[in-house]
Amino acid sequence: MGDYSRQEAAGRAGISLDELNQFIELEVLPPRDGDRFTAGDVRKAGLVHNLLAAGLPMDGMVAALRSGALSLDFMDRAEYERFSSLSEVTFQELSHRTGIPVQLLMVIREAVGGSQPSPEDRVRDNELAIVPFIDLQLKEKFRPIAIERLLRGHGDSLRRMAEQEADWWQSEVILPRLQAGQSASQVSQIAFSEEMAALAEQARQAMYHAQETRAWTGNIIESVSSTPWRRRGW
């Protein structure tokens, strides 16, 4: 059985209940036992909404799904858990709850590549994971402008990494297989994708830590150099 009712699934996907009902009626998104929906189903609903918003015709999508030329089952896999759903809390409510200025909280949405939100917009689950980092900085008297600069700097660098990674996967995995005659459904079921995602995550973390080592060493050298040394012989 899934985790969410129709109303909950629509809300977490960021779509209306009417739109979700349409997906169900067209068998784009069949419900699980008990008319329930999983986190993967929520991701599928959000993806279909985005495909339609990008101009893909619903009738063509339905035909492709029914024929097996297209499948959304890949959204159930672990590597797609990074497609975050909407939480129940708004930016304004989160501000009241944490004491963090709402304008600073809304910077998170922009830093992760979204358009500027309003205080009434709901926060995504992955955005909530960034809030404790901001909260601790404010408690330790970090300036909001410095926090914002760091968020935007991280976001810009990670955006460029993500875009390069997407181009790399498109050129080395997706296009060669499509050109070889595989269907979109076959391409979406590539066996090594989960392993590749895990290894890419490991490689990114290793490279980031190496960059931190270099930058932190610079801070240490500067701090030590500016310390008044009073030991005999120095």
Rosetta silent file (secondary structure, phi, psi, omega in degrees, C-alpha in Angstrom):
SEQUENCE: MGDYSRQEAAGRAGISLDELNQFIELEVLPPRDGDRFTAGDVRKAGLVHNLLAAGLPMDGMVAALRSGALSLDFMDRAEYERFSSLSEVTFQELSHRTGIPVQLLMVIREAVGGSQPSPEDRVRDNELAIVPFIDLQLKEKFRPIAIERLLRGHGDSLRRMAEQEADWWQSEVILPRLQAGQSASQVSQIAFSEEMAALAEQARQAMYHAQETRAWTGNIIESVSSTPWRRRGW
SCORE:     score description
SCORE:     0.000 S_00000001
   1 L     0.000  146.534  179.603    0.000    0.000    0.000 S_00000001
   2 L   -78.472 -178.883 -175.035    1.159    3.525   -0.706 S_00000001
   3 L   -97.772  -19.873 -167.995    1.760    6.316    1.749 S_00000001
   4 E  -127.097  147.456  170.028   -0.580    9.058    0.501 S_00000001
   5 L   -76.222  175.492  177.443   -4.221    9.703   -0.285 S_00000001
   6 H   -59.898  -46.120 -178.028   -5.170   11.392   -3.565 S_00000001
   7 H   -63.363  -43.675  179.715   -5.319   14.798   -1.906 S_00000001
   8 H   -65.723  -42.275 -179.511   -1.975   14.313   -0.166 S_00000001
   9 H   -63.410  -43.038  178.514   -0.308   13.012   -3.332 S_00000001
  10 H   -62.083  -43.908 -179.184   -1.563   15.963   -5.379 S_00000001
  11 H   -63.072  -43.298 -179.030   -0.371   18.406   -2.740 S_00000001
  12 H   -70.418  -27.675  177.275    3.097   16.890   -2.486 S_00000001
  13 H   -81.214  -13.330 -179.427    3.400   16.834   -6.297 S_00000001
  14 L    77.597   28.601  178.590    2.403   20.496   -6.476 S_00000001
  15 L  -126.266  168.992  179.166   -0.607   19.878   -8.721 S_00000001
  16 L   -79.335  158.951  176.149   -4.355   20.162   -8.295 S_00000001
  17 H   -63.103  -36.315  177.995   -6.530   17.228   -7.287 S_00000001
  18 H   -60.684  -40.900 -179.479   -8.382   17.605  -10.601 S_00000001
  19 H   -67.692  -41.663  177.411   -5.137   17.182  -12.519 S_00000001
  20 H   -62.011  -43.209  178.402   -4.196   14.097  -10.521 S_00000001
  21 H   -59.947  -36.623  177.192   -7.660   12.631  -11.116 S_00000001
  22 H   -63.945  -43.307  178.596   -7.172   13.198  -14.848 S_00000001
  23 H   -60.380  -38.906 -179.270   -3.862   11.302  -14.752 S_00000001
  24 H   -68.608  -44.571 -178.990   -5.603    8.440  -12.956 S_00000001
  25 H   -62.574  -34.311 -179.778   -8.549    8.333  -15.376 S_00000001
  26 L   -86.124    1.202  179.757   -6.181    8.196  -18.346 S_00000001
  27 L    64.682   22.963  172.316   -4.172    5.433  -16.629 S_00000001
  28 L   -72.908  -32.735 -177.152   -1.064    7.584  -16.681 S_00000001
  29 L  -139.674   81.190  179.884   -0.824    7.108  -12.931 S_00000001
  30 L   -69.828  138.191  179.526   -2.792    4.112  -11.633 S_00000001
  31 L   -74.210  162.000  175.708   -3.291    4.122   -7.852 S_00000001
  32 L   -83.392 -175.281  177.797   -2.051    1.359   -5.572 S_00000001
  33 L   -57.642  139.372  178.999   -4.242   -0.865   -3.425 S_00000001
  34 L    76.634   15.931 -179.071   -6.687    1.125   -1.322 S_00000001
  35 L    57.603   43.034  179.702   -6.454    4.120   -3.676 S_00000001
  36 L  -113.277  164.853 -174.793   -3.122    5.078   -2.140 S_00000001
  37 E  -135.568  142.276  179.546    0.039    6.515   -3.702 S_00000001
  38 L   -90.307  172.936  174.314    3.745    6.066   -3.021 S_00000001
  39 H   -61.522  -35.631  176.247    6.521    8.660   -2.991 S_00000001
  40 H   -64.482  -37.538  177.120    7.461    7.359   -6.444 S_00000001
  41 H   -63.813  -38.578  177.965    3.914    7.992   -7.648 S_00000001
  42 H   -61.848  -43.191  178.573    4.175   11.565   -6.375 S_00000001
  43 H   -63.762  -39.393  178.296    7.367   12.028   -8.379 S_00000001
  44 H   -62.595  -43.753 -179.985    5.657   10.579  -11.459 S_00000001
  45 H   -61.131  -43.373  177.962    2.732   12.983  -11.104 S_00000001
  46 H   -64.689  -37.429  179.219    5.095   15.932  -10.860 S_00000001
  47 H   -66.695  -45.111  178.836    7.058   14.706  -13.875 S_00000001
  48 H   -60.398  -42.507  177.533    3.941   14.295  -16.023 S_00000001
  49 H   -57.773  -43.670 -178.980    2.850   17.807  -15.037 S_00000001
  50 H   -69.362  -35.539  177.466    6.250   19.160  -16.114 S_00000001
  51 H   -64.024  -41.288  178.012    6.165   17.218  -19.400 S_00000001
  52 H   -67.331  -40.175  179.053    2.785   18.720  -20.225 S_00000001
  53 H   -64.239  -27.837  179.089    4.002   22.185  -19.228 S_00000001
  54 L   -80.675   -3.723  175.026    6.934   21.704  -21.620 S_00000001
  55 L   105.917    2.267  177.695    4.466   21.196  -24.475 S_00000001
  56 L   -72.954  136.135 -177.709    4.236   17.423  -24.802 S_00000001
  57 L   -75.341  139.341  179.766    0.695   16.360  -25.804 S_00000001
  58 H   -62.519  -42.981 -177.265   -1.270   14.317  -23.313 S_00000001
  59 H   -63.605  -36.865  177.766   -2.750   12.022  -25.972 S_00000001
  60 H   -67.719  -38.663  179.062    0.691   11.196  -27.315 S_00000001
  61 H   -66.122  -43.180  179.569    2.007   10.473  -23.840 S_00000001
  62 H   -61.484  -44.617  179.848   -0.948    8.229  -23.036 S_00000001
  63 H   -61.984  -40.951 -179.827   -0.463    6.303  -26.290 S_00000001
  64 H   -66.747  -39.144  178.973    3.254    5.846  -25.611 S_00000001
  65 H   -67.005  -41.579 -178.736    2.603    4.603  -22.075 S_00000001
  66 H   -68.723  -31.560 -179.368   -0.067    2.149  -23.224 S_00000001
  67 H   -83.113  -13.778 -177.180    2.141    0.778  -25.998 S_00000001
  68 L    89.339   -0.463  178.385    5.126    0.354  -23.701 S_00000001
  69 L   -69.669  -23.502  179.365    7.261    2.812  -25.687 S_00000001
  70 L  -132.634  138.912  176.400    7.367    5.011  -22.594 S_00000001
  71 L  -137.079  143.576  176.765    7.454    4.026  -18.930 S_00000001
  72 L  -103.011    6.484 -175.059    7.545    6.124  -15.777 S_00000001
  73 H   -63.332  -23.936  179.803    8.639    3.240  -13.555 S_00000001
  74 H   -60.618  -22.916 -179.802   12.195    4.566  -13.376 S_00000001
  75 H   -70.239   -9.878  176.689   10.896    7.259  -11.007 S_00000001
  76 H   -81.946  -14.883 -173.352   10.444    4.540   -8.373 S_00000001
  77 L   -75.197  157.652 -172.199   14.191    3.882   -8.229 S_00000001
  78 H   -60.171  -36.951 -176.435   16.367    5.063   -5.358 S_00000001
  79 H   -67.019  -17.050  179.480   18.417    7.540   -7.392 S_00000001
  80 H   -92.219    5.423  174.628   15.257    9.503   -8.187 S_00000001
  81 H   -67.086  -14.903  176.730   14.509   10.126   -4.522 S_00000001
  82 H   -71.987  -12.244  172.358   16.427   13.381   -5.035 S_00000001
  83 L   -75.978   98.242 -168.948   13.301   14.643   -6.872 S_00000001
  84 L   -82.898  145.088  177.487   11.893   16.319   -3.784 S_00000001
  85 L   -94.597  168.140  177.490    8.218   16.727   -2.951 S_00000001
  86 E   -80.398  139.231  175.043    6.493   19.674   -1.325 S_00000001
  87 E   -84.107 -174.853  178.766    6.115   19.654    2.442 S_00000001
  88 E   -90.449   -8.836 -172.183    3.065   20.898    4.331 S_00000001
  89 E  -102.134  141.321  176.168    4.773   24.052    5.653 S_00000001
  90 E   -89.385  166.757  176.543    5.044   27.426    3.876 S_00000001
  91 H   -60.790  -40.472 -179.725    8.046   29.713    3.976 S_00000001
  92 H   -65.232  -44.042  178.417    6.113   32.114    6.196 S_00000001
  93 H   -63.285  -39.464  179.072    5.073   29.358    8.609 S_00000001
  94 H   -65.704  -36.397  176.743    8.641   28.085    8.715 S_00000001
  95 H   -62.879  -44.709  178.075    9.846   31.598    9.507 S_00000001
  96 H   -63.190  -37.455 -176.508    7.425   31.836   12.436 S_00000001
  97 H   -71.532  -37.790 -173.204    8.481   28.400   13.635 S_00000001
  98 H  -102.424  -21.470 -174.100   12.246   28.967   13.466 S_00000001
  99 L    83.586    2.391  177.887   12.635   32.723   13.868 S_00000001
 100 L   -80.405  131.259  178.999   14.632   32.864   10.614 S_00000001
 101 L   -53.483  136.433 -175.370   13.645   35.881    8.476 S_00000001
 102 H   -62.745  -33.244  179.582   11.361   34.742    5.676 S_00000001
 103 H   -64.197  -34.525  178.179   13.405   36.607    3.056 S_00000001
 104 H   -72.999  -38.641  176.797   16.478   34.595    4.025 S_00000001
 105 H   -62.147  -38.558 -177.669   14.528   31.332    3.913 S_00000001
 106 H   -70.051  -18.010  175.272   13.272   32.158    0.430 S_00000001
 107 H   -62.770  -29.430  179.586   16.876   32.504   -0.763 S_00000001
 108 H   -56.227  -46.541 -177.891   17.071   28.712   -0.421 S_00000001
 109 H   -59.389  -42.944  179.480   14.590   28.258   -3.291 S_00000001
 110 H   -69.200  -37.831 -177.813   16.626   30.530   -5.556 S_00000001
 111 H   -66.379  -30.556  179.794   19.921   28.924   -4.518 S_00000001
 112 L   -91.905    9.624  171.269   18.685   25.461   -5.509 S_00000001
 113 L   101.395    6.622  179.031   17.601   26.688   -8.927 S_00000001
 114 L   -90.837  168.763  175.134   13.959   27.620   -8.442 S_00000001
 115 L   -76.748  161.875 -177.108   12.203   30.857   -9.245 S_00000001
 116 L   -60.507  123.685 -178.047   11.729   33.394   -6.475 S_00000001
 117 L   -85.685  172.703  170.053    8.983   32.084   -4.179 S_00000001
 118 L  -104.034  162.110  178.758    6.364   33.959   -2.190 S_00000001
 119 L   -59.136  -24.101 -177.752    6.041   33.607    1.586 S_00000001
 120 L   -86.453   -6.874  177.778    2.862   31.549    1.018 S_00000001
 121 L   -71.644  147.210  179.411    4.612   28.950   -1.165 S_00000001
 122 E   -82.588  146.189 -178.337    5.289   25.589    0.438 S_00000001
 123 E   -82.946  140.948  176.018    8.838   24.510    1.181 S_00000001
 124 E   -79.662  156.607 -178.680   10.215   21.377   -0.471 S_00000001
 125 H   -58.847  -42.189 -178.764   11.534   18.525    1.660 S_00000001
 126 H   -70.081  -26.002  175.527   15.087   18.964    0.398 S_00000001
 127 H   -71.105  -34.459  177.206   14.928   22.686    1.165 S_00000001
 128 H   -60.317  -31.656 -178.745   13.938   21.879    4.751 S_00000001
 129 L   -67.843  -17.561 -179.472   17.223   19.999    5.096 S_00000001
 130 L   -87.358  -20.823 -173.269   19.121   23.275    4.535 S_00000001
 131 H   -60.962  -43.940  179.900   17.283   25.186    7.289 S_00000001
 132 H   -59.518  -31.700  177.718   19.266   23.836   10.309 S_00000001
 133 H   -63.865  -43.100  177.563   22.482   25.038    8.654 S_00000001
 134 H   -68.062  -41.976 -177.314   21.070   28.566    8.417 S_00000001
 135 H   -59.324  -45.894 -179.645   19.611   28.376   11.918 S_00000001
 136 H   -64.182  -39.796  179.006   22.956   27.536   13.532 S_00000001
 137 H   -61.104  -44.093  179.543   24.707   30.355   11.679 S_00000001
 138 H   -65.121  -39.382  178.294   22.190   32.906   12.940 S_00000001
 139 H   -63.330  -29.500  179.385   22.464   31.588   16.487 S_00000001
 140 L   -94.474   16.803  172.623   26.230   32.088   16.251 S_00000001
 141 L    69.075   27.281  171.609   25.718   35.690   15.039 S_00000001
 142 L   -68.409  143.359  179.198   26.680   35.170   11.404 S_00000001
 143 L   -72.448  136.046  178.450   25.545   38.095    9.285 S_00000001
 144 H   -54.236  -37.296 -179.142   22.518   37.336    7.058 S_00000001
 145 H   -64.796  -34.117  178.012   24.295   38.841    4.050 S_00000001
 146 H   -71.243  -38.702  177.312   27.187   36.388    4.528 S_00000001
 147 H   -62.763  -44.434 -179.979   24.768   33.470    4.834 S_00000001
 148 H   -63.024  -42.295  179.556   23.003   34.546    1.642 S_00000001
 149 H   -61.176  -41.160 -179.705   26.291   34.879   -0.249 S_00000001
 150 H   -65.981  -44.124  179.295   27.307   31.374    0.775 S_00000001
 151 H   -59.672  -46.308 -178.148   23.947   29.889   -0.236 S_00000001
 152 H   -68.188  -36.744  177.799   24.048   31.580   -3.618 S_00000001
 153 H   -64.526  -46.481  175.993   27.692   30.612   -4.159 S_00000001
 154 H   -59.782  -46.834 -177.344   26.988   26.984   -3.366 S_00000001
 155 H   -60.697  -43.057 -178.149   23.878   27.033   -5.527 S_00000001
 156 H   -65.864  -43.146  179.838   25.625   28.532   -8.550 S_00000001
 157 H   -65.255  -42.625 -178.426   28.504   26.055   -8.400 S_00000001
 158 H   -70.477  -32.316  175.848   26.188   23.087   -7.922 S_00000001
 159 H   -60.994  -45.736 -179.334   23.925   24.269  -10.751 S_00000001
 160 H   -65.436  -37.401  176.254   26.876   24.227  -13.144 S_00000001
 161 H   -63.469  -45.951 -178.198   27.897   20.773  -11.900 S_00000001
 162 H   -64.437  -40.509  179.597   24.356   19.414  -12.323 S_00000001
 163 H   -66.413  -40.511  177.664   24.015   20.870  -15.831 S_00000001
 164 H   -64.732  -40.665  178.881   27.365   19.426  -16.897 S_00000001
 165 H   -63.500  -41.497  179.241   26.384   16.050  -15.459 S_00000001
 166 H   -64.071  -41.427  177.498   23.054   16.128  -17.329 S_00000001
 167 H   -62.965  -41.672  179.164   24.841   16.954  -20.611 S_00000001
 168 H   -62.040  -44.221  179.822   27.326   14.128  -19.983 S_00000001
 169 H   -68.152  -37.365  178.760   24.549   11.594  -19.361 S_00000001
 170 H   -64.137  -44.887 -174.878   22.624   12.783  -22.417 S_00000001
 171 H   -77.880  -31.551 -173.946   25.629   12.518  -24.739 S_00000001
 172 H   -99.384  -18.700 -176.123   27.135    9.302  -23.372 S_00000001
 173 H  -121.512  -56.947 -170.848   24.069    7.278  -22.376 S_00000001
 174 H   -71.020  -56.503 -174.835   20.733    8.507  -23.687 S_00000001
 175 H   -60.890  -45.656  179.546   21.469    9.649  -27.242 S_00000001
 176 H   -58.217  -35.796 -178.844   23.639    6.663  -28.277 S_00000001
 177 H   -75.344  -39.063  176.434   20.926    4.249  -27.177 S_00000001
 178 H   -64.606  -40.645  179.569   18.114    6.168  -28.845 S_00000001
 179 H   -67.948  -24.380  177.568   20.164    6.375  -32.042 S_00000001
 180 L   -83.127   -1.758  175.688   20.724    2.610  -31.822 S_00000001
 181 L   102.033    3.591  177.350   16.953    2.093  -31.906 S_00000001
 182 L   -73.649  151.685  176.976   16.117    1.618  -28.248 S_00000001
 183 L   -83.136  164.949  176.607   12.838    3.065  -26.978 S_00000001
 184 H   -59.961  -34.654  178.000   12.595    5.690  -24.265 S_00000001
 185 H   -63.643  -42.744  178.385   11.241    2.954  -21.998 S_00000001
 186 H   -66.151  -42.231 -179.713   14.326    0.796  -22.568 S_00000001
 187 H   -63.154  -34.928 -177.829   16.692    3.708  -22.031 S_00000001
 188 L   -71.364  -12.426 -177.537   15.005    4.571  -18.735 S_00000001
 189 L  -106.121   26.926 -179.093   15.751    1.072  -17.402 S_00000001
 190 L   -58.367  127.617 -169.886   19.545    1.199  -17.780 S_00000001
 191 L   -66.284  -34.518 -172.201   20.944   -1.306  -15.300 S_00000001
 192 L   -90.965    3.974 -173.244   23.991    0.646  -14.136 S_00000001
 193 H   -64.258  -39.287 -179.366   22.281    3.998  -13.486 S_00000001
 194 H   -66.687  -42.969  178.066   21.822    3.462   -9.738 S_00000001
 195 H   -64.007  -41.390  179.820   25.440    2.378   -9.291 S_00000001
 196 H   -63.019  -41.063  179.528   26.635    5.303  -11.413 S_00000001
 197 H   -62.568  -41.554 -179.851   24.598    7.770   -9.328 S_00000001
 198 H   -66.563  -42.269  179.976   26.097    6.423   -6.100 S_00000001
 199 H   -69.533  -35.154  176.647   29.656    6.532   -7.447 S_00000001
 200 H   -64.733  -39.993  177.469   29.139   10.036   -8.847 S_00000001
 201 H   -62.274  -42.546  178.639   27.942   11.153   -5.401 S_00000001
 202 H   -63.198  -43.083 -179.695   31.036    9.605   -3.837 S_00000001
 203 H   -65.985  -41.657  178.865   33.328   11.278   -6.372 S_00000001
 204 H   -61.679  -43.636 -179.246   31.705   14.693   -5.883 S_00000001
 205 H   -64.113  -41.257  179.257   32.085   14.482   -2.129 S_00000001
 206 H   -62.843  -43.857  179.394   35.737   13.444   -2.437 S_00000001
 207 H   -65.576  -39.947 -179.883   36.493   16.332   -4.815 S_00000001
 208 H   -64.995  -42.536  178.673   34.629   18.806   -2.606 S_00000001
 209 H   -64.627  -35.477  176.566   36.526   17.687    0.483 S_00000001
 210 H   -65.019  -40.170  176.764   39.803   18.059   -1.416 S_00000001
 211 H   -65.825  -38.692  176.889   38.805   21.615   -2.366 S_00000001
 212 H   -62.287  -40.978  178.827   37.866   22.293    1.276 S_00000001
 213 H   -57.641  -44.769  179.274   41.289   21.045    2.377 S_00000001
 214 H   -63.336  -47.316 -176.984   42.971   23.519    0.059 S_00000001
 215 H   -69.353  -41.978 -179.778   40.773   26.449    1.119 S_00000001
 216 H   -65.703  -36.151  177.289   40.855   25.641    4.841 S_00000001
 217 H   -60.663  -38.915  176.254   44.646   25.314    4.704 S_00000001
 218 H   -61.033  -41.906  176.845   44.750   28.876    3.363 S_00000001
 219 H   -62.209  -42.726 -178.829   42.652   30.024    6.341 S_00000001
 220 H   -63.175  -45.040  179.976   44.942   28.199    8.776 S_00000001
 221 H   -61.216  -44.732 -179.933   48.066   29.718    7.256 S_00000001
 222 H   -64.033  -40.100 -179.611   46.569   33.204    7.388 S_00000001
 223 H   -67.063  -44.631 -179.740   45.430   32.749   10.996 S_00000001
 224 H   -65.291  -39.350 -178.579   48.767   31.381   12.158 S_00000001
 225 H   -64.928  -29.308 -178.291   50.652   34.128   10.324 S_00000001
 226 L   -93.264    1.721 -179.925   48.629   36.825   12.070 S_00000001
 227 L   -84.973  131.727  177.828   49.028   35.335   15.570 S_00000001
 228 L   -71.626  110.558 -178.857   51.577   37.126   17.811 S_00000001
 229 L   -88.843  129.571 -176.707   54.162   34.471   18.581 S_00000001
 230 L  -121.690    8.561 -179.495   55.974   34.978   21.888 S_00000001
 231 L   -71.992  143.197  179.134   57.832   31.721   22.234 S_00000001
 232 L   -63.165  135.782  178.928   61.544   31.997   22.791 S_00000001
 233 L    95.777   -7.820  179.087   63.474   31.289   19.652 S_00000001
 234 L   -99.910    0.000    0.000   60.741   32.414   17.222 S_00000001
